[in-house]
Amino acid sequence: MAEDSERNRLTRRVTRYARVGASVGGVAARMAGARLLGRDLSDKKNAASLAAALGGLKGPLMKLAQMLATVPDLLPPQYAAELQKLQSAAPPMGPAFVARRMQAELGPDWAKRFRSFDREPAAAASLGQVHKAVSLDGRRLACKLQYPDMASAVEADLGQLGMILSLQRRMSPEIDTSEIAKEMTERLREELDYRREAKHAVLYGLMLAEEPLVRVPEIDNGLSTTRLLTMAWLDGRRILEFVDAPLEDRNCIATAMFRAWWNPFARFGVIHGDPHLGNYTVFEEAPKKGTPIVPAGINLLDFGCIRIFPPRFVAGVIDLYEGLRRNERARIVHAYESWGFRNLGKDMIDALNIWARFIYAPLLDDRVRTIADGVAPHAYGRREAWEVKQKLKPLGSVLIPREFVLMDRAAVGLGSVMLHLKAELNFHRLFGEAVEDFSETRLAGAQAKALKTVGLE
């Protein structure tokens, strides 16, 4: 009976992926015909068709599609808008199924290892769902339980990623996305391994141990497996609940976000690569007894999409900052080369600098300001990305280095959060604190020590 059930589930999955593959392929074929006839590739019907092709398939492919949609102007606005509407969560597992999954991870007596365990999910994600629980010693826990068959789902979805990127190349042949595909493939496969995610969480706890504005949950390794991650439950409210809060409160949250992102990167070469607002909540405290409760910082909740960079890459980020600040073209070129860009002629440098000056603008500007004056969160970076693409068109295809992909996406995501919050900060000084006394050698030593400590060396 169990074998029949498993076989039926596999058959349904294969059939579904074949149907989605055919649908995505059909959109690609129509776009190819449109190109031959000189029609607009950004037709809303094509965008809606792509969303419809993906809409019935939850899980990893949703995550990949939404990742693509967050990169400014990688896809036309109509496509990005349609993909961002998609829900990244799979249908929740029912209580009986949850019990079977927990038994598979912790054994037949799994329930006796908790004082209580809520079999209804408290939250859902693209690869799993979160359940509230209480440990035998009274600690409140969050148990992230992976959906079944996710490994096979990921591999099937990665096959469709190539088709999605082929659509992108038809629309924007000046951008070579082959390295983007490699980067997304590696990161998504890593996200299946909850043991690795547990190490990422411990790493962030280490890197942010002295940062009072950021909280990282402790991991319960005894109640964790490759497909079950158990950590301390952190109370908090969604960031979007504070978009109309007083400016002081919004600035507190934005400062916490900035430090949570930039300090680990500048000092350890590590970034939190998923800018999804659901990966953070805001914790609140009363500054003094009897005073109102106000935002006091953020909780980091998800550690699946973490990127560890070689020290030379981080040095390139600092070099580009200094090159732009001092108008030293040779230093700017060296930064791009250290990231893996090639064939850097004058026109190519000028095109890349459009984007660089946009990303670095708030860091170079020594004053209190918003991250991008007068720009809506959904439009952050789109105009500049469009300008870059227009500059690149006569130069042929440019290969985007894989290490650059997640860094750029996360930076855009961070900027979008700042715009949602309408934060007004001196980003120049915050950045200066993060990179103070930066040394590639010092970072290399700190990174090696930290990775060894958590078992990621």
C-alpha positions as CSV (number, residue, x, y, z in Angstrom):
1,M,0.0,0.0,0.0
2,A,2.8,2.4,0.9
3,E,4.6,1.6,-2.3
4,D,1.5,2.2,-4.3
5,S,0.9,5.6,-2.6
6,E,4.5,6.6,-3.3
7,R,4.3,5.4,-6.9
8,N,1.1,7.4,-7.4
9,R,2.6,10.5,-5.9
10,L,5.6,10.2,-8.2
11,T,3.4,9.7,-11.2
12,R,1.4,12.8,-10.4
13,R,4.6,14.8,-9.9
14,V,6.1,13.6,-13.2
15,T,2.8,14.4,-15.1
16,R,2.6,17.8,-13.5
17,Y,6.2,18.7,-14.4
18,A,5.7,17.5,-17.9
19,R,2.6,19.7,-18.2
20,V,4.4,22.8,-16.8
21,G,7.4,22.1,-19.1
22,A,5.1,22.0,-22.1
23,S,3.4,25.2,-21.0
24,V,6.6,27.1,-20.5
25,G,7.9,25.8,-23.8
26,G,4.7,27.0,-25.5
27,V,5.3,30.5,-24.2
28,A,8.9,30.3,-25.4
29,A,7.7,29.2,-28.9
30,R,5.2,32.1,-29.1
31,M,7.9,34.6,-28.1
32,A,10.3,33.2,-30.7
33,G,7.6,33.7,-33.3
34,A,7.0,37.2,-32.0
35,R,10.7,38.1,-32.4
36,L,10.6,36.9,-36.0
37,L,7.6,39.0,-36.8
38,G,9.0,42.0,-35.0
39,R,6.4,42.1,-32.3
40,D,6.8,43.3,-28.7
41,L,8.2,40.4,-26.6
42,S,6.8,42.1,-23.4
43,D,3.2,41.4,-24.4
44,K,1.0,41.1,-21.4
45,K,-0.5,37.9,-22.8
46,N,2.9,36.2,-22.8
47,A,3.5,37.4,-19.2
48,A,0.1,36.0,-18.1
49,S,0.8,32.7,-20.0
50,L,4.1,32.3,-18.2
51,A,2.5,32.9,-14.8
52,A,-0.4,30.5,-15.7
53,A,2.2,27.8,-16.7
54,L,3.9,28.1,-13.3
55,G,0.9,28.9,-11.1
56,G,-0.2,25.3,-10.5
57,L,3.3,24.2,-9.4
58,K,4.3,25.2,-5.9
59,G,7.6,24.8,-4.2
60,P,11.1,25.3,-5.7
61,L,10.1,26.6,-9.1
62,M,8.1,29.3,-7.4
63,K,11.1,30.3,-5.4
64,L,13.3,30.4,-8.6
65,A,10.7,32.4,-10.5
66,Q,10.3,35.0,-7.7
67,M,14.1,35.2,-7.4
68,L,14.3,36.2,-11.1
69,A,11.5,38.7,-10.6
70,T,13.4,40.5,-7.9
71,V,16.4,41.3,-10.1
72,P,15.7,44.7,-11.6
73,D,14.8,44.7,-15.4
74,L,16.1,41.1,-15.9
75,L,12.6,40.5,-17.1
76,P,10.1,43.0,-18.5
77,P,7.9,44.7,-15.9
78,Q,4.9,42.7,-17.0
79,Y,6.7,39.4,-16.4
80,A,8.1,40.5,-13.1
81,A,4.7,41.7,-11.9
82,E,3.0,38.4,-12.8
83,L,5.8,36.2,-11.2
84,Q,5.7,38.2,-8.0
85,K,2.0,37.4,-7.6
86,L,2.7,33.7,-7.4
87,Q,2.5,32.1,-4.0
88,S,5.8,30.4,-3.0
89,A,4.2,28.1,-0.5
90,A,3.1,24.6,-1.2
91,P,-0.3,23.4,0.0
92,P,0.1,22.7,3.8
93,M,0.6,19.2,5.0
94,G,-2.3,18.0,7.1
95,P,-1.9,16.9,10.8
96,A,-1.8,13.1,10.0
97,F,0.8,13.7,7.3
98,V,2.8,15.9,9.6
99,A,2.8,13.1,12.1
100,R,4.1,10.6,9.5
101,R,6.8,13.1,8.4
102,M,7.9,13.7,12.0
103,Q,8.1,10.0,12.6
104,A,10.3,9.6,9.6
105,E,12.7,12.3,11.0
106,L,12.7,11.6,14.7
107,G,11.4,8.0,15.0
108,P,8.1,6.4,16.3
109,D,8.3,8.1,19.7
110,W,8.9,11.6,18.2
111,A,5.9,13.1,20.1
112,K,7.4,12.1,23.4
113,R,10.4,14.4,22.7
114,F,8.2,17.5,23.0
115,R,6.0,18.8,25.8
116,S,3.7,19.9,23.1
117,F,3.7,20.1,19.3
118,D,1.1,21.9,17.2
119,R,0.4,19.8,14.1
120,E,-1.2,22.7,12.3
121,P,1.5,24.9,10.6
122,A,2.2,28.4,12.0
123,A,3.8,29.4,8.7
124,A,4.5,28.0,5.3
125,A,7.6,28.4,3.1
126,S,8.6,27.2,-0.4
127,L,10.4,24.0,0.8
128,G,8.7,23.3,4.1
129,Q,6.3,24.5,6.8
130,V,6.9,25.7,10.4
131,H,5.2,24.3,13.5
132,K,5.1,25.7,17.0
133,A,6.3,23.4,19.7
134,V,7.5,23.3,23.4
135,S,10.5,21.3,24.5
136,L,10.5,19.0,27.4
137,D,12.3,21.7,29.5
138,G,9.8,24.3,28.6
139,R,11.5,26.2,25.7
140,R,9.3,27.5,22.9
141,L,10.4,26.1,19.6
142,A,9.9,26.6,15.8
143,C,10.1,23.3,13.9
144,K,10.6,23.7,10.1
145,L,9.6,20.5,8.5
146,Q,10.5,19.9,4.8
147,Y,7.8,18.8,2.4
148,P,8.2,15.3,1.1
149,D,10.0,14.6,-2.2
150,M,11.6,18.0,-2.3
151,A,14.9,16.7,-3.7
152,S,13.2,15.3,-6.7
153,A,11.1,18.4,-7.0
154,V,14.1,20.7,-7.0
155,E,15.9,18.7,-9.7
156,A,12.8,18.8,-11.9
157,D,12.4,22.5,-11.3
158,L,16.0,23.2,-12.1
159,G,15.4,21.7,-15.5
160,Q,12.6,24.3,-16.0
161,L,14.9,27.1,-14.8
162,G,16.9,26.7,-18.1
163,M,13.7,27.3,-20.0
164,I,12.8,30.4,-18.0
165,L,16.2,31.9,-18.6
166,S,16.0,31.1,-22.3
167,L,12.9,33.4,-22.3
168,Q,15.1,36.0,-20.7
169,R,17.8,35.6,-23.3
170,R,15.3,36.1,-26.1
171,M,14.2,39.4,-24.4
172,S,17.6,40.6,-23.4
173,P,20.4,38.9,-25.4
174,E,22.9,41.4,-24.1
175,I,22.8,39.7,-20.6
176,D,24.4,36.3,-20.5
177,T,22.6,34.5,-17.6
178,S,24.5,31.2,-17.7
179,E,26.3,32.0,-14.5
180,I,23.0,33.1,-12.9
181,A,21.7,29.6,-13.6
182,K,24.7,27.9,-12.0
183,E,24.5,30.1,-8.9
184,M,20.7,29.6,-8.4
185,T,21.2,25.9,-8.9
186,E,23.9,25.6,-6.2
187,R,22.1,27.7,-3.7
188,L,18.7,25.9,-4.1
189,R,20.3,22.5,-3.7
190,E,22.0,23.8,-0.5
191,E,18.6,24.9,0.9
192,L,17.5,21.3,0.9
193,D,20.0,20.5,3.6
194,Y,18.7,21.7,6.9
195,R,21.8,20.5,8.7
196,R,23.7,23.1,6.6
197,E,21.1,25.7,7.4
198,A,21.6,24.9,11.1
199,K,25.3,25.7,10.7
200,H,24.4,28.9,8.9
201,A,22.2,30.0,11.8
202,V,25.0,29.2,14.3
203,L,27.4,31.2,12.1
204,Y,25.1,34.2,12.1
205,G,24.7,33.9,15.9
206,L,28.5,34.1,16.1
207,M,28.9,37.0,13.6
208,L,26.2,39.1,15.3
209,A,26.8,38.1,18.9
210,E,27.6,41.7,19.9
211,E,24.9,43.4,17.8
212,P,21.9,44.2,20.1
213,L,19.7,45.2,17.2
214,V,19.6,41.7,15.7
215,R,18.5,38.4,17.2
216,V,19.4,35.0,15.9
217,P,17.5,31.9,17.1
218,E,19.5,29.1,18.9
219,I,19.4,25.7,17.1
220,D,18.3,22.5,18.9
221,N,20.5,20.0,17.1
222,G,19.1,17.1,19.1
223,L,15.7,17.7,17.5
224,S,17.0,18.5,14.0
225,T,17.8,16.4,10.9
226,T,18.6,17.0,7.3
227,R,14.9,17.7,6.7
228,L,13.8,19.0,10.1
229,L,15.2,22.2,11.6
230,T,14.3,23.0,15.2
231,M,15.2,26.4,16.7
232,A,14.1,28.7,19.4
233,W,10.8,30.5,18.7
234,L,11.4,34.3,18.4
235,D,8.4,36.6,19.0
236,G,8.0,39.4,16.5
237,R,5.8,41.3,14.1
238,R,6.0,41.6,10.3
239,I,8.1,44.4,9.0
240,L,5.3,45.7,6.8
241,E,3.2,46.4,10.0
242,F,5.6,49.3,10.7
243,V,5.5,51.2,7.4
244,D,3.3,53.9,9.0
245,A,5.1,53.9,12.4
246,P,6.9,57.0,13.7
247,L,10.1,57.7,11.8
248,E,12.3,56.9,14.8
249,D,10.8,53.4,14.9
250,R,11.2,52.9,11.2
251,N,14.8,54.1,11.3
252,C,15.6,51.6,14.2
253,I,14.3,48.7,12.0
254,A,16.2,49.9,9.0
255,T,19.5,50.3,11.0
256,A,19.1,46.8,12.2
257,M,18.5,45.5,8.7
258,F,21.6,47.4,7.5
259,R,23.8,46.0,10.2
260,A,22.4,42.5,9.8
261,W,23.4,42.5,6.2
262,W,26.6,44.6,5.9
263,N,28.5,43.7,9.1
264,P,28.7,40.0,8.4
265,F,29.6,40.7,4.8
266,A,32.3,43.3,5.5
267,R,33.9,41.4,8.4
268,F,33.3,37.7,7.5
269,G,32.5,37.7,3.8
270,V,29.0,36.3,4.4
271,I,25.6,37.6,3.2
272,H,22.0,36.7,3.8
273,G,20.9,36.3,0.2
274,D,17.1,36.1,0.4
275,P,15.6,39.6,0.8
276,H,12.1,38.3,1.3
277,L,10.3,40.3,4.0
278,G,9.0,37.1,5.5
279,N,12.5,36.1,6.6
280,Y,12.6,38.9,9.2
281,T,10.3,40.0,12.0
282,V,10.5,42.9,14.4
283,F,11.0,42.4,18.2
284,E,9.7,45.1,20.6
285,E,10.7,46.2,24.0
286,A,10.0,48.9,26.5
287,P,13.1,51.1,26.9
288,K,12.3,51.6,30.6
289,K,9.7,50.1,32.9
290,G,6.4,51.8,32.4
291,T,7.3,53.3,29.0
292,P,5.5,52.3,25.7
293,I,6.7,49.2,23.8
294,V,8.6,50.2,20.6
295,P,10.6,48.4,17.9
296,A,14.0,47.3,19.3
297,G,15.5,45.3,16.4
298,I,14.9,42.4,14.0
299,N,14.8,38.7,14.2
300,L,16.5,36.7,11.5
301,L,14.4,33.6,10.8
302,D,15.7,31.8,7.7
303,F,19.2,30.8,6.9
304,G,18.8,28.6,3.8
305,C,20.1,31.1,1.2
306,I,23.5,32.1,2.6
307,R,26.4,33.0,0.4
308,I,30.0,32.8,1.6
309,F,32.4,34.9,-0.5
310,P,36.1,34.7,-1.0
311,P,37.9,37.6,0.7
312,R,39.0,39.0,-2.7
313,F,35.3,39.6,-3.7
314,V,34.7,41.6,-0.5
315,A,37.9,43.6,-1.2
316,G,36.5,44.3,-4.7
317,V,33.3,45.8,-3.1
318,I,35.5,48.1,-1.0
319,D,37.7,49.0,-4.0
320,L,34.7,50.0,-6.1
321,Y,33.4,52.2,-3.3
322,E,36.8,53.9,-3.0
323,G,37.2,54.1,-6.7
324,L,33.8,55.8,-7.1
325,R,34.4,58.1,-4.1
326,R,37.9,59.2,-5.3
327,N,37.1,59.0,-9.1
328,E,40.0,56.5,-9.6
329,R,39.2,54.6,-12.8
330,A,42.0,52.1,-12.4
331,R,40.7,51.0,-9.0
332,I,37.1,50.7,-10.4
333,V,38.4,48.5,-13.3
334,H,40.3,46.3,-10.7
335,A,37.2,45.9,-8.7
336,Y,35.2,44.6,-11.7
337,E,38.0,42.3,-12.7
338,S,38.3,40.9,-9.2
339,W,34.6,39.9,-9.5
340,G,35.1,38.1,-12.7
341,F,34.0,40.6,-15.4
342,R,35.9,40.3,-18.6
343,N,36.5,42.4,-21.8
344,L,36.3,45.6,-19.9
345,G,36.6,48.3,-22.5
346,K,35.7,51.9,-21.9
347,D,32.1,51.6,-23.0
348,M,31.6,48.5,-20.9
349,I,33.0,50.2,-17.8
350,D,30.7,53.2,-18.4
351,A,27.7,50.9,-18.6
352,L,28.6,49.0,-15.4
353,N,29.2,52.3,-13.6
354,I,25.6,53.4,-14.1
355,W,24.5,50.5,-11.9
356,A,27.4,50.9,-9.5
357,R,26.7,54.6,-8.9
358,F,23.1,53.8,-8.3
359,I,23.8,51.0,-5.7
360,Y,26.6,53.0,-4.0
361,A,24.9,56.4,-4.1
362,P,23.5,56.4,-0.5
363,L,26.8,55.0,0.8
364,L,28.8,57.9,-0.9
365,D,26.4,60.6,0.3
366,D,27.4,61.9,3.7
367,R,23.9,63.1,4.8
368,V,20.6,61.8,6.2
369,R,18.5,60.7,3.3
370,T,16.3,57.9,2.0
371,I,17.9,55.0,0.1
372,A,16.5,56.4,-3.2
373,D,14.5,59.6,-3.1
374,G,11.1,59.5,-4.8
375,V,11.3,55.8,-5.9
376,A,8.6,53.2,-5.1
377,P,9.8,49.9,-3.7
378,H,8.7,47.9,-6.7
379,A,10.6,50.2,-9.0
380,Y,13.9,50.2,-7.1
381,G,16.7,50.0,-9.7
382,R,14.5,49.4,-12.8
383,R,15.4,52.7,-14.5
384,E,19.1,52.2,-13.9
385,A,19.0,48.6,-15.0
386,W,17.2,49.6,-18.2
387,E,19.9,52.2,-18.9
388,V,22.7,49.7,-18.4
389,K,21.0,47.3,-20.9
390,Q,20.7,50.0,-23.5
391,K,24.4,50.8,-23.1
392,L,25.3,47.1,-23.4
393,K,23.3,46.3,-26.5
394,P,25.9,47.5,-29.0
395,L,28.7,45.8,-27.1
396,G,27.4,42.2,-27.4
397,S,26.6,39.8,-24.6
398,V,28.1,40.4,-21.2
399,L,28.6,37.5,-18.8
400,I,27.4,38.2,-15.3
401,P,29.8,36.5,-12.9
402,R,28.1,34.0,-10.5
403,E,29.5,35.6,-7.3
404,F,28.0,38.9,-8.4
405,V,24.5,37.5,-8.8
406,L,23.3,36.9,-5.2
407,M,25.2,40.0,-3.9
408,D,23.4,42.2,-6.4
409,R,20.0,40.6,-5.7
410,A,20.4,40.9,-1.9
411,A,21.5,44.6,-2.2
412,V,18.4,45.4,-4.2
413,G,16.3,43.5,-1.7
414,L,17.8,45.5,1.1
415,G,17.2,48.7,-0.7
416,S,13.5,47.7,-1.3
417,V,13.1,47.1,2.5
418,M,14.5,50.6,3.2
419,L,12.0,52.1,0.7
420,H,9.1,50.2,2.3
421,L,10.1,51.6,5.7
422,K,10.7,55.1,4.2
423,A,13.8,55.2,6.4
424,E,15.9,58.3,6.7
425,L,19.5,57.5,7.7
426,N,23.1,58.5,7.1
427,F,23.9,55.3,5.1
428,H,27.4,56.7,4.5
429,R,28.3,56.6,8.2
430,L,26.6,53.2,8.7
431,F,28.7,51.8,5.9
432,G,31.8,53.5,7.3
433,E,31.2,51.7,10.7
434,A,30.8,48.3,8.9
435,V,34.1,48.6,6.8
436,E,36.1,50.5,9.4
437,D,39.7,49.2,9.4
438,F,38.9,46.7,6.6
439,S,41.7,44.4,5.6
440,E,41.4,41.5,3.2
441,T,43.9,39.6,5.3
442,R,42.0,40.3,8.5
443,L,38.7,39.2,6.9
444,A,40.3,36.0,5.6
445,G,41.4,35.1,9.1
446,A,38.1,35.9,10.7
447,Q,36.2,34.0,8.1
448,A,38.4,30.9,8.3
449,K,38.1,30.9,12.1
450,A,34.3,31.3,12.0
451,L,33.7,28.7,9.4
452,K,35.8,26.2,11.3
453,T,34.0,26.9,14.5
454,V,30.6,26.1,13.0
455,G,31.9,23.2,10.8
456,L,31.6,24.9,7.4
457,E,35.3,25.0,6.5
